[in-house]
Amino acid sequence: MSACEEFDVVVVGGGPAGATAANDLARVGHSVLLLDRAGRIKPCGGAIPPRAIRDFAIPDHLLKAKISSARMVSPSGKQVAMPIDNGFVGMVDREEFDEWLRERAALGGAARRKGVFSKISRDPDGRLVVSYETRAEGGETVSGRVRARFVVGADGALSAVGKQAVPGADKLRYVFAYHEIVEAPPVGAVEDYDPRSCDIYYQGKLSPDFYAWVFPHGKTASVGVGSAHKGFSLRNATAETRAAAGLTNARTIRREGAPIPMKPLKKWDNGRDVLLTGDAAGVVAPASGEGIYYAMYTGRLAGEAVAEALRTGDARALATARKRFQKAHGRVFWILGMMQWFWYSSDKRRESFVSICRDPDVQRLTWDSYMNKELVRREPVAHVRIFFKDLAHLFGFARA
């Protein structure tokens, strides 16, 4: 085999998870290649909580809007506002945000390369060889390869790295998301459009098992839908959502679609030299579909696990990424999964779910947990009140 470049780590995928892992590893002195396909933009509402801004030093100029409220819309059209007290949710445009993260990794010492991952193989000595394809200046496709001690797969929900190297990665559960980035209307021009509020539509006609959304991004807005139902038209549902929000005539800037995982994989590594992270590991919150914070958090965990494996030569360190994630967020994901399974199963339940969101205790504890990424264990009396109110809605004793 002819000689090829060598790196400590090749990170496949340059979204928030991959770029964070590459940045962290490069900044502690490891040689890192960040391999990312050209022109990839993930469909995403773009919401990042204060915890993400704080933990990952996100500069203010990347925040296209600061959201101070969410508006929930029930199947019957009833609206419930959920204001945020003393805080905000930042909104980013993934085209700009992801590129900034990749550039930060490069400034930290990671090598960047545009290319499409092809396969993982091994040298006669067992070292990983990562093959990829890229386009030359003349437009023709050329093949490349590099050697690595470890590979981090951050290449999305249908991870090619995962399918080749990690048992069970091909059984990832997901919904398919589609959105359109549109030009935001002038302030006051559209009655139901509020540039400081995210609108979430819990209506079976717009999504039989998830929800539709309108998320402001300053000069633009993300309008989209998610569903796991095969044959359901996401484009038609998005058009209906635009009509409901008064955005039918808004100029469409771009359209994007991709699978969004709904449950973390049971295994993130191959026990030897490959570790998955972000969407490739299945780490998007059920019920909400939130992924940016969890992608960056698991990217950091992946970087720390690989750094430890490089330091000690012990591949068992790779498994610590999933163990640490489950310890920190496994309970939250289980609760959100149960919420999605129950509340999103019919319009009758969706109606009750939106009604529950009127409750001040629900709003306060929901925002506190979301903003800080921790279950709120204080205020036990409030939790008890919520429990009995939920029962009232479940058994029809409360008005929807």
C-alpha positions in Angstrom: 0.0 0.0 0.0 1.4 3.4 -1.0 1.9 6.0 1.7 -0.9 8.3 2.7 -1.5 11.1 5.3 -1.8 10.0 8.9 -3.9 11.6 11.6 -4.6 10.7 15.2 -8.3 11.2 14.5 -10.5 11.5 11.4 -13.9 13.1 12.2 -16.5 12.4 9.5 -19.2 15.1 9.4 -18.8 18.8 10.2 -22.1 19.6 11.9 -22.2 20.7 15.6 -21.2 17.3 16.9 -18.3 16.7 14.6 -17.0 20.2 14.6 -17.1 20.3 18.4 -15.2 16.9 18.7 -12.6 18.1 16.1 -12.1 21.4 17.8 -11.7 19.9 21.3 -9.3 17.2 20.1 -7.2 19.6 18.0 -6.9 22.1 20.8 -5.3 19.6 23.2 -2.7 18.8 20.6 -4.0 15.8 18.5 -3.7 15.8 14.7 -7.3 15.9 13.4 -8.9 15.8 10.0 -12.4 17.1 9.7 -14.0 15.6 6.6 -17.3 17.1 5.6 -19.4 17.0 2.4 -19.7 20.3 0.5 -23.0 22.1 0.6 -24.6 20.1 3.4 -27.2 22.1 5.5 -29.4 20.2 7.9 -33.1 21.1 8.2 -33.4 22.5 11.7 -35.4 25.0 13.6 -32.1 26.4 14.9 -33.0 26.8 18.6 -30.1 26.8 21.1 -30.7 27.2 24.8 -28.6 29.4 27.1 -26.8 26.3 28.4 -25.4 25.7 24.9 -24.4 29.4 24.5 -22.6 29.3 27.8 -21.0 25.9 27.6 -19.7 26.2 24.0 -19.0 30.0 23.9 -21.4 30.8 21.1 -20.9 34.5 20.1 -23.9 36.8 20.1 -23.5 37.7 16.4 -24.5 34.2 15.4 -27.9 34.6 17.1 -30.3 35.7 14.4 -33.2 36.2 16.9 -33.7 35.9 20.6 -37.0 34.2 21.3 -38.9 35.2 24.4 -42.0 33.0 24.0 -43.5 29.9 22.4 -47.0 29.7 21.1 -48.6 26.2 21.0 -51.5 25.7 18.6 -54.0 22.8 19.2 -55.9 20.8 16.7 -59.0 23.0 17.2 -56.8 26.2 16.6 -56.6 27.2 20.3 -53.4 29.1 21.1 -51.4 28.9 24.3 -48.6 31.4 24.8 -45.6 30.2 27.0 -43.5 33.3 27.8 -40.0 32.9 29.0 -39.3 34.7 32.3 -35.9 36.5 32.5 -34.3 34.7 29.6 -34.4 33.8 25.9 -33.7 31.0 23.4 -31.2 31.9 20.7 -32.0 31.1 17.1 -29.2 30.4 14.6 -29.2 29.7 10.8 -27.5 26.4 10.3 -25.7 27.4 7.1 -23.8 30.1 8.9 -23.7 28.4 12.4 -22.2 25.1 11.2 -19.6 26.8 9.0 -18.5 29.0 12.0 -18.1 25.8 14.1 -16.0 24.2 11.4 -13.8 27.3 11.0 -13.3 27.4 14.8 -12.1 23.8 14.7 -9.7 24.8 11.9 -8.4 27.7 13.9 -7.9 25.3 16.8 -5.6 23.2 14.6 -7.9 20.7 12.8 -7.3 20.1 9.1 -10.4 20.6 7.0 -11.3 18.8 3.8 -14.5 18.7 1.7 -15.4 15.2 0.6 -17.9 12.3 0.8 -17.0 9.4 3.1 -16.8 6.1 1.2 -15.5 3.4 3.5 -13.4 2.3 6.3 -10.7 -0.4 5.7 -7.5 -1.4 7.5 -3.8 -1.6 6.7 -2.0 -4.9 7.1 -0.9 -3.6 10.6 -4.6 -3.0 11.5 -4.5 0.8 11.3 -7.7 2.4 10.0 -7.8 3.7 6.5 -10.6 6.2 5.7 -11.5 6.5 2.0 -13.5 9.4 0.5 -14.3 11.1 -2.7 -14.0 14.8 -3.5 -14.1 17.0 -6.6 -11.0 18.4 -8.2 -10.8 21.9 -9.6 -11.8 20.6 -13.1 -15.0 19.1 -11.6 -14.0 15.5 -11.9 -14.4 13.2 -8.9 -11.2 12.0 -7.4 -10.6 9.5 -4.6 -8.6 10.1 -1.4 -7.6 8.2 1.7 -6.0 8.9 5.0 -4.8 6.7 7.9 -6.1 7.2 11.4 -5.8 5.8 14.9 -9.5 6.6 15.6 -12.6 7.7 13.6 -15.4 9.7 15.0 -18.6 9.2 13.0 -20.7 12.4 13.1 -22.3 11.9 9.7 -26.0 12.1 10.6 -28.9 9.8 11.4 -28.2 7.3 8.6 -24.5 7.3 9.3 -22.4 5.5 6.7 -19.6 5.2 9.3 -22.0 3.6 11.8 -23.5 1.2 9.3 -20.0 -0.1 8.4 -18.4 -0.1 11.8 -20.8 -0.2 14.8 -23.3 -3.1 15.3 -26.9 -2.0 15.5 -26.3 1.5 13.9 -28.4 0.4 10.9 -31.5 0.0 13.2 -31.7 3.7 14.2 -35.3 5.0 14.7 -36.0 8.3 13.1 -38.6 10.8 11.8 -38.1 12.6 8.5 -38.0 16.4 8.8 -38.5 18.9 6.0 -38.4 22.7 6.2 -38.3 25.8 4.0 -36.3 28.9 4.9 -38.4 31.9 3.9 -38.0 35.6 4.0 -39.6 37.0 7.2 -42.3 39.6 6.7 -41.9 43.1 7.9 -42.9 43.6 11.6 -46.7 44.0 11.7 -47.3 43.0 8.1 -48.6 39.5 9.1 -51.0 39.5 12.0 -50.0 36.0 13.3 -46.3 36.3 12.8 -44.3 37.3 15.9 -40.5 37.6 15.3 -39.9 36.8 19.0 -42.1 33.8 19.3 -41.8 30.2 18.1 -45.0 28.7 16.8 -45.6 25.0 17.3 -48.6 23.3 15.7 -49.8 20.1 17.3 -52.3 19.1 14.6 -52.7 15.7 13.1 -53.4 17.2 9.7 -49.9 18.8 9.7 -48.1 15.9 11.3 -49.8 12.6 12.4 -47.0 11.8 14.9 -44.9 14.9 15.5 -45.5 18.6 15.0 -45.1 21.5 12.5 -43.3 24.7 13.3 -42.6 28.3 12.5 -39.3 29.5 14.0 -38.2 33.1 13.4 -34.5 33.7 12.4 -34.5 37.5 12.2 -34.6 38.3 8.5 -35.8 34.7 7.7 -37.9 32.0 9.3 -37.8 28.2 9.3 -41.2 26.6 8.5 -41.3 22.9 8.6 -42.8 19.5 9.6 -41.6 16.2 10.9 -43.2 12.7 10.6 -42.2 9.1 10.6 -45.3 8.1 8.6 -44.3 6.8 5.1 -46.3 8.4 2.4 -47.2 11.5 4.4 -46.5 14.6 2.3 -44.2 16.9 4.3 -44.1 19.4 1.5 -47.9 19.7 1.4 -48.0 19.9 5.2 -45.4 22.7 5.1 -47.4 24.6 2.6 -50.4 24.3 5.0 -48.3 25.5 7.8 -47.1 28.5 5.8 -50.7 29.3 5.0 -51.7 29.1 8.7 -48.9 31.4 9.6 -49.7 33.9 6.8 -46.4 33.1 5.0 -47.7 31.6 1.8 -46.4 34.5 -0.3 -43.1 34.8 1.6 -40.1 34.3 -0.7 -38.6 30.9 -0.3 -34.8 31.0 0.1 -34.0 27.3 0.3 -35.5 23.9 1.0 -34.0 21.1 3.0 -34.9 17.6 4.3 -33.2 14.9 6.4 -33.9 12.1 8.8 -33.9 13.1 12.5 -33.2 10.3 15.1 -35.6 9.8 17.9 -33.8 7.4 20.2 -30.1 7.0 21.2 -28.4 3.9 19.9 -27.6 1.2 22.5 -24.0 1.1 21.4 -22.0 4.1 20.1 -18.6 2.4 19.5 -17.1 -0.7 17.9 -14.9 -1.5 21.0 -11.8 -0.8 19.1 -11.3 2.5 17.2 -14.7 4.0 15.9 -17.1 6.1 17.9 -20.4 7.7 16.9 -21.7 11.0 18.1 -24.6 13.5 17.6 -27.3 12.3 15.2 -25.2 9.3 14.2 -25.5 8.1 17.7 -29.3 8.9 17.7 -29.0 11.8 20.1 -32.0 14.1 19.4 -34.5 14.7 22.1 -37.9 12.9 21.6 -41.0 15.0 21.6 -39.2 18.3 21.0 -36.8 17.2 18.3 -34.1 19.4 19.8 -30.6 18.4 18.7 -28.0 21.2 18.6 -27.2 21.3 22.3 -27.1 17.5 22.5 -25.0 17.2 19.4 -22.4 19.6 20.8 -22.5 17.9 24.2 -22.0 14.5 22.7 -19.3 15.9 20.4 -17.5 17.0 23.5 -18.0 13.6 25.2 -16.6 11.9 22.1 -13.6 14.2 22.0 -12.8 13.4 25.6 -13.3 9.7 25.2 -11.1 9.5 22.2 -8.4 11.7 23.9 -8.4 9.3 26.8 -8.1 6.3 24.4 -5.2 8.0 22.7 -3.5 8.7 26.0 -3.9 5.2 27.5 -4.2 3.0 24.5 -7.3 1.5 26.1 -10.2 1.3 23.6 -12.7 0.8 26.5 -12.5 4.6 27.0 -14.7 5.0 23.9 -17.7 3.5 25.8 -17.5 6.3 28.4 -19.1 8.8 25.9 -22.5 7.0 25.9 -22.3 6.1 29.7 -21.7 9.8 30.6 -24.5 10.9 28.3 -27.0 8.4 29.7 -26.1 9.4 33.3 -26.6 13.1 32.5 -29.6 12.9 30.1 -30.9 9.4 29.8 -33.8 10.0 32.2 -34.9 13.1 30.3 -34.9 11.3 27.0 -37.0 8.5 28.5 -39.6 10.9 29.8 -39.7 12.8 26.5 -40.1 9.6 24.6 -43.1 8.6 26.7 -44.6 12.0 26.2 -44.3 11.8 22.5 -45.7 8.3 22.4 -48.7 9.3 24.5 -49.6 12.9 23.8 -48.9 12.9 20.0 -51.0 9.8 19.3 -54.3 11.5 18.6 -55.8 15.0 18.1 -57.9 14.5 21.3 -54.7 14.0 23.3 -52.9 16.8 21.5 -55.8 19.1 22.5 -55.3 18.1 26.1 -51.6 18.5 25.8 -51.8 22.1 24.6 -54.3 22.9 27.4 -51.9 21.6 30.0 -49.4 24.0 28.7 -51.5 26.9 29.9 -50.6 26.0 33.5 -48.1 28.4 35.1 -46.4 25.5 36.9 -46.0 23.6 33.7 -44.6 26.6 31.9 -42.1 27.5 34.6 -40.7 24.0 35.1 -40.7 23.3 31.4 -38.6 26.4 30.5 -36.3 25.9 33.5 -35.5 22.3 32.4 -35.1 23.3 28.8 -32.9 26.4 29.4 -30.6 24.6 31.8 -30.8 21.0 30.4 -31.5 19.5 33.8 -34.6 18.0 35.3 -36.0 20.5 37.9 -36.0 18.7 41.2 -36.9 21.7 43.3 -40.5 22.9 43.9 -41.9 19.5 44.8 -45.3 21.0 45.5 -45.5 22.3 41.9 -44.7 18.8 40.5 -47.5 17.3 42.6 -49.9 19.9 41.3 -48.9 19.2 37.7 -49.4 15.4 38.3 -53.0 15.8 39.4 -53.7 18.3 36.7 -52.4 15.9 34.1 -54.7 13.2 35.6 -57.7 15.6 35.3 -56.9 16.1 31.6 -56.3 12.4 30.9 -59.7 11.4 32.4 -61.6 14.4 30.9 -62.3 16.2 34.1 -60.6 19.4 32.9 -61.7 21.6 30.0 -59.5 21.4 26.9 
